[in-house]
Amino acid sequence: MELVAIFSFLTFCLLFVVVGLLFMTVRAGVGLSAPLDETKPSSPRNRFRE
């Protein structure tokens, strides 16, 4: 019973780490792609906002 609990806990931690890495990679991808797309229209957007 203890082995099952430890195994389930390890699998949960592994899934959590994998999901976290996927989230970070997706967030990094969006963060890298967004500034490249917003570098040109960033000034007009700021002007419209102001």
Biopython code that builds the backbone (N, CA, C, O; Angstrom):
import numpy as np
from Bio.PDB.StructureBuilder import StructureBuilder

atoms = [
    (1, "MET", "N", (0.843, -1.201, 0.000)),
    (1, "MET", "CA", (0.000, 0.000, 0.000)),
    (1, "MET", "C", (0.877, 1.251, 0.000)),
    (1, "MET", "O", (0.569, 2.231, -0.678)),
    (2, "GLU", "N", (1.969, 1.213, 0.760)),
    (2, "GLU", "CA", (2.855, 2.376, 0.805)),
    (2, "GLU", "C", (3.522, 2.594, -0.553)),
    (2, "GLU", "O", (3.696, 3.729, -0.995)),
    (3, "LEU", "N", (3.896, 1.479, -1.214)),
    (3, "LEU", "CA", (4.530, 1.612, -2.526)),
    (3, "LEU", "C", (3.568, 2.257, -3.516)),
    (3, "LEU", "O", (3.980, 3.070, -4.344)),
    (4, "VAL", "N", (2.303, 1.901, -3.434)),
    (4, "VAL", "CA", (1.309, 2.477, -4.350)),
    (4, "VAL", "C", (1.169, 3.972, -4.090)),
    (4, "VAL", "O", (1.076, 4.767, -5.025)),
    (5, "ALA", "N", (1.155, 4.349, -2.811)),
    (5, "ALA", "CA", (1.018, 5.769, -2.469)),
    (5, "ALA", "C", (2.237, 6.545, -2.959)),
    (5, "ALA", "O", (2.099, 7.633, -3.518)),
    (6, "ILE", "N", (3.424, 5.990, -2.752)),
    (6, "ILE", "CA", (4.650, 6.661, -3.195)),
    (6, "ILE", "C", (4.666, 6.763, -4.720)),
    (6, "ILE", "O", (5.039, 7.795, -5.277)),
    (7, "PHE", "N", (4.255, 5.674, -5.393)),
    (7, "PHE", "CA", (4.251, 5.671, -6.854)),
    (7, "PHE", "C", (3.274, 6.711, -7.386)),
    (7, "PHE", "O", (3.585, 7.438, -8.330)),
    (8, "SER", "N", (2.101, 6.778, -6.783)),
    (8, "SER", "CA", (1.102, 7.761, -7.230)),
    (8, "SER", "C", (1.605, 9.179, -6.966)),
    (8, "SER", "O", (1.398, 10.078, -7.781)),
    (9, "PHE", "N", (2.266, 9.372, -5.826)),
    (9, "PHE", "CA", (2.802, 10.697, -5.501)),
    (9, "PHE", "C", (3.883, 11.097, -6.501)),
    (9, "PHE", "O", (3.925, 12.240, -6.956)),
    (10, "LEU", "N", (4.761, 10.142, -6.842)),
    (10, "LEU", "CA", (5.823, 10.431, -7.809)),
    (10, "LEU", "C", (5.233, 10.734, -9.182)),
    (10, "LEU", "O", (5.697, 11.640, -9.874)),
    (11, "THR", "N", (4.209, 9.978, -9.575)),
    (11, "THR", "CA", (3.589, 10.226, -10.881)),
    (11, "THR", "C", (2.928, 11.604, -10.883)),
    (11, "THR", "O", (2.993, 12.324, -11.879)),
    (12, "PHE", "N", (2.294, 11.970, -9.769)),
    (12, "PHE", "CA", (1.659, 13.282, -9.671)),
    (12, "PHE", "C", (2.706, 14.384, -9.794)),
    (12, "PHE", "O", (2.501, 15.366, -10.509)),
    (13, "CYS", "N", (3.833, 14.220, -9.094)),
    (13, "CYS", "CA", (4.905, 15.218, -9.167)),
    (13, "CYS", "C", (5.454, 15.291, -10.594)),
    (13, "CYS", "O", (5.724, 16.375, -11.110)),
    (14, "LEU", "N", (5.615, 14.120, -11.224)),
    (14, "LEU", "CA", (6.150, 14.093, -12.584)),
    (14, "LEU", "C", (5.203, 14.811, -13.540)),
    (14, "LEU", "O", (5.639, 15.603, -14.375)),
    (15, "LEU", "N", (3.912, 14.532, -13.414)),
    (15, "LEU", "CA", (2.928, 15.199, -14.275)),
    (15, "LEU", "C", (2.941, 16.702, -14.020)),
    (15, "LEU", "O", (2.853, 17.499, -14.954)),
    (16, "PHE", "N", (3.053, 17.085, -12.744)),
    (16, "PHE", "CA", (3.070, 18.513, -12.403)),
    (16, "PHE", "C", (4.278, 19.198, -13.037)),
    (16, "PHE", "O", (4.163, 20.297, -13.578)),
    (17, "VAL", "N", (5.443, 18.539, -12.966)),
    (17, "VAL", "CA", (6.661, 19.108, -13.548)),
    (17, "VAL", "C", (6.525, 19.204, -15.066)),
    (17, "VAL", "O", (6.911, 20.206, -15.668)),
    (18, "VAL", "N", (5.970, 18.149, -15.685)),
    (18, "VAL", "CA", (5.814, 18.156, -17.148)),
    (18, "VAL", "C", (4.868, 19.272, -17.574)),
    (18, "VAL", "O", (5.142, 19.994, -18.533)),
    (19, "VAL", "N", (3.751, 19.413, -16.856)),
    (19, "VAL", "CA", (2.791, 20.472, -17.189)),
    (19, "VAL", "C", (3.440, 21.839, -16.983)),
    (19, "VAL", "O", (3.230, 22.757, -17.776)),
    (20, "GLY", "N", (4.224, 21.972, -15.924)),
    (20, "GLY", "CA", (4.896, 23.245, -15.665)),
    (20, "GLY", "C", (5.888, 23.574, -16.771)),
    (20, "GLY", "O", (5.967, 24.718, -17.220)),
    (21, "LEU", "N", (6.651, 22.566, -17.212)),
    (21, "LEU", "CA", (7.610, 22.807, -18.292)),
    (21, "LEU", "C", (6.886, 23.168, -19.576)),
    (21, "LEU", "O", (7.314, 24.067, -20.300)),
    (22, "LEU", "N", (5.788, 22.472, -19.867)),
    (22, "LEU", "CA", (5.015, 22.778, -21.074)),
    (22, "LEU", "C", (4.477, 24.198, -20.994)),
    (22, "LEU", "O", (4.522, 24.938, -21.977)),
    (23, "PHE", "N", (3.966, 24.584, -19.824)),
    (23, "PHE", "CA", (3.425, 25.935, -19.663)),
    (23, "PHE", "C", (4.522, 26.974, -19.852)),
    (23, "PHE", "O", (4.309, 28.002, -20.493)),
    (24, "MET", "N", (5.712, 26.696, -19.283)),
    (24, "MET", "CA", (6.816, 27.646, -19.411)),
    (24, "MET", "C", (7.268, 27.749, -20.866)),
    (24, "MET", "O", (7.561, 28.843, -21.349)),
    (25, "THR", "N", (7.327, 26.602, -21.574)),
    (25, "THR", "CA", (7.759, 26.627, -22.972)),
    (25, "THR", "C", (6.746, 27.383, -23.818)),
    (25, "THR", "O", (7.123, 28.183, -24.674)),
    (26, "VAL", "N", (5.463, 27.132, -23.582)),
    (26, "VAL", "CA", (4.424, 27.837, -24.344)),
    (26, "VAL", "C", (4.473, 29.320, -24.017)),
    (26, "VAL", "O", (4.361, 30.163, -24.907)),
    (27, "ARG", "N", (4.641, 29.638, -22.733)),
    (27, "ARG", "CA", (4.701, 31.044, -22.329)),
    (27, "ARG", "C", (5.938, 31.714, -22.932)),
    (27, "ARG", "O", (5.872, 32.857, -23.384)),
    (28, "ALA", "N", (7.061, 30.999, -22.935)),
    (28, "ALA", "CA", (8.282, 31.551, -23.517)),
    (28, "ALA", "C", (8.103, 31.737, -25.021)),
    (28, "ALA", "O", (8.540, 32.742, -25.583)),
    (29, "GLY", "N", (7.456, 30.760, -25.675)),
    (29, "GLY", "CA", (7.215, 30.878, -27.118)),
    (29, "GLY", "C", (6.347, 32.080, -27.415)),
    (29, "GLY", "O", (6.626, 32.832, -28.349)),
    (30, "VAL", "N", (5.295, 32.273, -26.631)),
    (30, "VAL", "CA", (4.410, 33.420, -26.840)),
    (30, "VAL", "C", (5.166, 34.708, -26.535)),
    (30, "VAL", "O", (5.013, 35.703, -27.242)),
    (31, "GLY", "N", (5.982, 34.690, -25.482)),
    (31, "GLY", "CA", (6.732, 35.888, -25.115)),
    (31, "GLY", "C", (7.773, 36.241, -26.170)),
    (31, "GLY", "O", (8.062, 37.416, -26.395)),
    (32, "LEU", "N", (8.340, 35.212, -26.821)),
    (32, "LEU", "CA", (9.334, 35.489, -27.852)),
    (32, "LEU", "C", (8.669, 35.926, -29.151)),
    (32, "LEU", "O", (9.199, 36.781, -29.860)),
    (33, "SER", "N", (7.516, 35.348, -29.468)),
    (33, "SER", "CA", (6.851, 35.673, -30.731)),
    (33, "SER", "C", (6.104, 36.999, -30.635)),
    (33, "SER", "O", (6.068, 37.757, -31.604)),
    (34, "ALA", "N", (5.512, 37.288, -29.483)),
    (34, "ALA", "CA", (4.718, 38.516, -29.348)),
    (34, "ALA", "C", (5.579, 39.775, -29.532)),
    (34, "ALA", "O", (5.201, 40.643, -30.319)),
    (35, "PRO", "N", (6.721, 39.911, -28.837)),
    (35, "PRO", "CA", (7.538, 41.118, -29.008)),
    (35, "PRO", "C", (8.013, 41.280, -30.452)),
    (35, "PRO", "O", (8.103, 42.405, -30.945)),
    (36, "LEU", "N", (8.317, 40.175, -31.135)),
    (36, "LEU", "CA", (8.766, 40.284, -32.519)),
    (36, "LEU", "C", (7.648, 40.846, -33.386)),
    (36, "LEU", "O", (7.900, 41.616, -34.313)),
    (37, "ASP", "N", (6.405, 40.459, -33.081)),
    (37, "ASP", "CA", (5.264, 40.951, -33.860)),
    (37, "ASP", "C", (4.875, 42.360, -33.418)),
    (37, "ASP", "O", (4.329, 43.130, -34.208)),
    (38, "GLU", "N", (5.151, 42.697, -32.169)),
    (38, "GLU", "CA", (4.705, 43.990, -31.651)),
    (38, "GLU", "C", (5.790, 45.070, -31.718)),
    (38, "GLU", "O", (5.543, 46.217, -31.346)),
    (39, "THR", "N", (6.982, 44.711, -32.186)),
    (39, "THR", "CA", (8.058, 45.709, -32.232)),
    (39, "THR", "C", (7.679, 46.844, -33.182)),
    (39, "THR", "O", (7.896, 48.013, -32.864)),
    (40, "LYS", "N", (7.117, 46.512, -34.339)),
    (40, "LYS", "CA", (6.767, 47.556, -35.316)),
    (40, "LYS", "C", (5.518, 48.334, -34.900)),
    (40, "LYS", "O", (5.550, 49.565, -34.887)),
    (41, "PRO", "N", (4.400, 47.644, -34.553)),
    (41, "PRO", "CA", (3.183, 48.395, -34.210)),
    (41, "PRO", "C", (3.131, 48.840, -32.753)),
    (41, "PRO", "O", (2.096, 49.333, -32.306)),
    (42, "SER", "N", (4.218, 48.682, -32.003)),
    (42, "SER", "CA", (4.170, 49.041, -30.581)),
    (42, "SER", "C", (4.007, 50.553, -30.418)),
    (42, "SER", "O", (3.219, 50.998, -29.583)),
    (43, "SER", "N", (4.745, 51.352, -31.206)),
    (43, "SER", "CA", (4.634, 52.807, -31.064)),
    (43, "SER", "C", (3.251, 53.316, -31.471)),
    (43, "SER", "O", (2.694, 54.142, -30.748)),
    (44, "PRO", "N", (2.663, 52.870, -32.591)),
    (44, "PRO", "CA", (1.308, 53.339, -32.924)),
    (44, "PRO", "C", (0.294, 52.961, -31.856)),
    (44, "PRO", "O", (-0.608, 53.742, -31.554)),
    (45, "ARG", "N", (0.431, 51.767, -31.280)),
    (45, "ARG", "CA", (-0.512, 51.351, -30.238)),
    (45, "ARG", "C", (-0.374, 52.265, -29.024)),
    (45, "ARG", "O", (-1.372, 52.687, -28.439)),
    (46, "ASN", "N", (0.865, 52.566, -28.651)),
    (46, "ASN", "CA", (1.064, 53.449, -27.500)),
    (46, "ASN", "C", (0.504, 54.835, -27.801)),
    (46, "ASN", "O", (-0.057, 55.477, -26.913)),
    (47, "ARG", "N", (0.645, 55.299, -29.021)),
    (47, "ARG", "CA", (0.125, 56.620, -29.382)),
    (47, "ARG", "C", (-1.398, 56.624, -29.296)),
    (47, "ARG", "O", (-1.999, 57.578, -28.801)),
    (48, "PHE", "N", (-2.025, 55.530, -29.791)),
    (48, "PHE", "CA", (-3.485, 55.460, -29.729)),
    (48, "PHE", "C", (-3.949, 55.415, -28.278)),
    (48, "PHE", "O", (-4.951, 56.032, -27.918)),
    (49, "ARG", "N", (-3.208, 54.673, -27.445)),
    (49, "ARG", "CA", (-3.604, 54.561, -26.037)),
    (49, "ARG", "C", (-3.457, 55.908, -25.339)),
    (49, "ARG", "O", (-4.298, 56.273, -24.517)),
    (50, "GLU", "N", (-2.408, 56.643, -25.656)),
    (50, "GLU", "CA", (-2.212, 57.950, -25.032)),
    (50, "GLU", "C", (-3.203, 58.964, -25.606)),
    (50, "GLU", "O", (-3.196, 60.128, -25.207)),
]
sb = StructureBuilder()
sb.init_structure("model")
sb.init_model(0)
sb.init_chain("A")
sb.init_seg("    ")
for serial, (resi, resn, name, xyz) in enumerate(atoms, 1):
    if name == "N":
        sb.init_residue(resn, " ", resi, " ")
    sb.init_atom(name, np.array(xyz, "f"), 0.0, 1.0, " ", f" {name:<3s}", serial, name[0])
structure = sb.get_structure()
